[in-house]
Amino acid sequence: MPIEINEIISKKILSEARGYLSVGFTHSLNPYSGCAFSCHYCYVRELPIQQFKDISWGEWVDIKINAADNYRREVIGLRRKNKPIHIFMSSATDPYQPIERKAEITRKVLQEMIEHPPDFLQIQTRSPIVTRDLDLLVALKNKCEVLVSMTIETDRDDIRRIFAPYAPGIPLRLKALKTIHDAGVSTQASVSPVLPFTPDFPKMMDGAVDRIWIDTLNIGDGMNGRRSKRLGMPELFEAHDLTKWYRPDIHANVEKYFRKFYPAEMIGVSKSGAFPLN
């Protein structure tokens, strides 16, 4: 799929955490606008950043080439005001989508973080490219709290190909998470959104995660499932005979199942459990 890539100068890089992230995060940080992974269920498709675009989601990426400079300036300003800095990277893009291999915007931001660390950084990605920056993550964890959260919606790659055909394969994500965990950096498996999985799914995370976070298309899209409905998710589940996995209470069933394998304190659910330091 061809992708239109542009370099842009952003006015700022830290956005005040609102809505879903307001449970403990103070800021979100998006090194890019747009996302080449183009997951069918992505709620960003329903946000103004995409709705006012003439080109489809997944077919454009804007590179914020001054992201690291902005970060340094903005964090210095926040420190002068004695403000806490709990960063979610990223809320509306993937910081390790394919262009990051070449552009290294996220890597440059991490380098600035080592010099000017936040209090807490959560990296949210679905890309094994994050392991490239393991040297920086290890260095950063000595200066602040760091959590690498890998989206692992399912353990079935056939299901992944239905809902996120351009995203990295599940085995590669699990391997990356284990590599990061073994290096001493805290890790989280983000089962978000819950997609159909096998009974062995929880076991695959054993020894690779410190935390598991569960969310669904019905309670986690920011509009009680209305965004997911507009994106055609009920029809997509039905087309593949997966409707039983689209129930409004699926999060409760998944949490109960995961608690058979992990202690309750390791598991967070949706907005109330999104901030790992609570």
N, C-alpha and C positions, 0 to 999 in steps of 0.2 A: 504494500500500500504506500503510495507516494505521500510524503509529508512536507508541508511548507514550513521551513525553518527561518526565523528572523531573529536578529540580535536587537535587543532594545535596551534603553536606559530607564531604569525604574526610579521613581521618586523616593521610594522607601522599600524596605524588605521585610520589616516586622509589622504584622497586623495584629491589632488587639484581638485577643481570643473572645469570641462571642458564641452564643448558642451552645452547640454540642460541646465545645471545648472549654466552656466557662467553668467547668467543674474543678479546675485546678491549674490549667494552663493559662499563662498570661498572654502569650503571643503565638501566632502561627508564622511559619517561614516557608515561602514557596520560591525556590530558586528558578523555577520555570513557570510559564503559563502554558496551558495545554498539556496533553499527555499522549504519547504515541502508543501506550498500551491499549487505550480505547475500549476498556471493559464495558460490556453492554449495560451492566447494572449501575455504572458510576453516577452518583447523584450530581456531580459537577455538570453533567449534560443539561441539567435543569436549572443551573444558575445563570445569572446575567452574563458572566464572562463568556459563556458559550451561546446563549440565546441571542446575543447581539452580533454574533459572528456570521459571516456569509459562507464560511467553510465548516464542514462537519467536524464534530469532536473526534479526535484521533488522527486528523489530517493536518494539524498545525501545532507548532511548538514555538513559543517565544523564549529566547535565552536572555535572562537578565544579567548582562555581562558585568554590571557594577554591583552585584549582590554582596560580595565580600566587603567592598568599601562601605556600602550602606550599613551592613551589619556592624562593622567596627564603630562607625559614627553613632549609630542609634543606641548601641549597648553602652557606649561611654556616656551618652546623655542620660540613659536610664540609671546608670550607677551613680551619677551625680545626684539623682533624686532618691537614692536608696530604694529603688523599686525592685521587687523580686522579678526574676526572669525565668519562666518555665516555658520552654519552646517546644511546639509540635511541628516537626518538619517531615511531611508536608500535608496540608489539608486539602489542596485543590490540584495537586499534581503528584507525580512520583519523582523524588529527588534523584533517583537512580535509573531513570528511563534511558534508553540506548544512547541518546545524544550526550549523556554525561561522560561516556568513555572519552569523547573527544573534547567536549567543552570544559569539563572539570569545574563547573560552577559550584557544585556541592562540596567538592574537595577543597576549593579555595575558601568557602565559608567555614568549613571545619578547621582549616589552618588558622583562620582569624579567631575562632572560638578557643583555640588553645592559648592564644594571647589574651583574649578577652572572654573568658568562659561565662556561660549562663549559669544559673543555679541547677537547672535540669534541662536535659535535651532528650526528647523522644524522636527517633528517626522512624518514620512509617514508610515502608517500601514493600514491593513484591519482587525485587530484583536482586539476584546474586552479585551484581556489580558492587554492592555495598562492601563485600569482602576486600575489594581493592584498597579500601581506606582503613583497613584494620589497624595499620600503624598509627593513624591519627585517632582512632577510637580508643585505642589502648592508652595513648598519651592523654586524651581528654578525660577519661574516666578518673584520672588522678587529680583532676581539677574541679570536676562537678559530677553530678549524677547523670549517667547516660543509660538509655534503654534503646536497644535496636528491636523494633517490632516488625516482624515479617508477616504480611498478609498470606494466610494459608487457608483458603476458604473450604477446601476439601482435600482428600488424599487421592481422589480419582482424576487422573489427567483427561479422561474422556469427558468428564463433566466440566473441567476447566476449559476445554476447547469449545464447549457450547457457549459459555458465558464470558470467557476472556481469552479468545483465540490468539491474541497477539502478546499475551503476558507470558513470562517465563514458566517453564514446566514446574510442577510441584516437587519432584525429586530434587531439582536444582535449588529450590528455595529451602527445603529442609536441610540439605547439605550445607548451604551458606549459613543458616541459623546455627547449626552445630559447630561450624568453624568459629563463628564469633563467640559463642558460648564457651568453647574450649579455651579461647584466648582470655577469658576472664571478664568479658563485657556482658552485662545483663541483657537478657533476651526475652522477647515475648512473641508468642504465636497469636496472631490476630485472625480468629476464625470469623471473618467479616467480609461479606455477608455469609451466613451459614448456607452452604450448598450441600447437596447429597454426598454422604461419605460412607465408608465401610465401617464395620464394627472395630477394626483395628486402628482407626484414625488416631485416637488419643495415644496409643502406644508408640506411634511414630515420632512423637514429640519428646519422649522420655530421654532425659539427659541432654536435651538441647534447649530447654526453655526454663526460665524462672517464673514465668507468668503466662496465663492464657486469657485472652479477652474475646468474648463472644458477642456478636451482634447480628441483626437480621435486616432484611429489606423492609420489613413491616415496622420495626421500632427504631431503626437506625438511619433512615434516610433524611431525617430532619423534619419530616412532615407526616409522621405516622403512616407511612406507606404510600402516601399520595404521589410522591415523586416516582417511586418504583412502579406504581400502577401506570402513570403516564409514560414511563419508559417501556411499557409492554412486558413487564416481568411476569405477571400472571399468565399471559398467553404463552410466553417462552417456556415456563415450567410445564404448562398443560401440553404444549406441542411435543414434549419429550417424556410425557407420562410421569411427571415429577410433582404433581400438584400437592401430594401429601407433605412435601417439604416446604410448602409455602404457607402453612398454617400460621395464624397470628401468635400462637403460643409455642412455636418451635424453639425459641430461645430457652424456655423453661425446661423443655425436654432435653435439649443439648447440654445445658448446664448440669442437670441431674445425671446425665450419662457420663460426662467428664469427671464429675465428683467421685465416680467409682474408681478412678485412676489417680486423681490428684486431690490434695487437701483443698478445702473451701477457700482458704486464704490465697491460694494461687490463681483463683478464677475470678475475673470481673465480667460484668454483663452490661452492655449498652452504655448509655450516658452516665449512669450512676457509678459504674465501675471502670470508666475510661481513664481516669487519672491514677496512675500506678502508685503514687506516693501517699494516697489517702489510707 
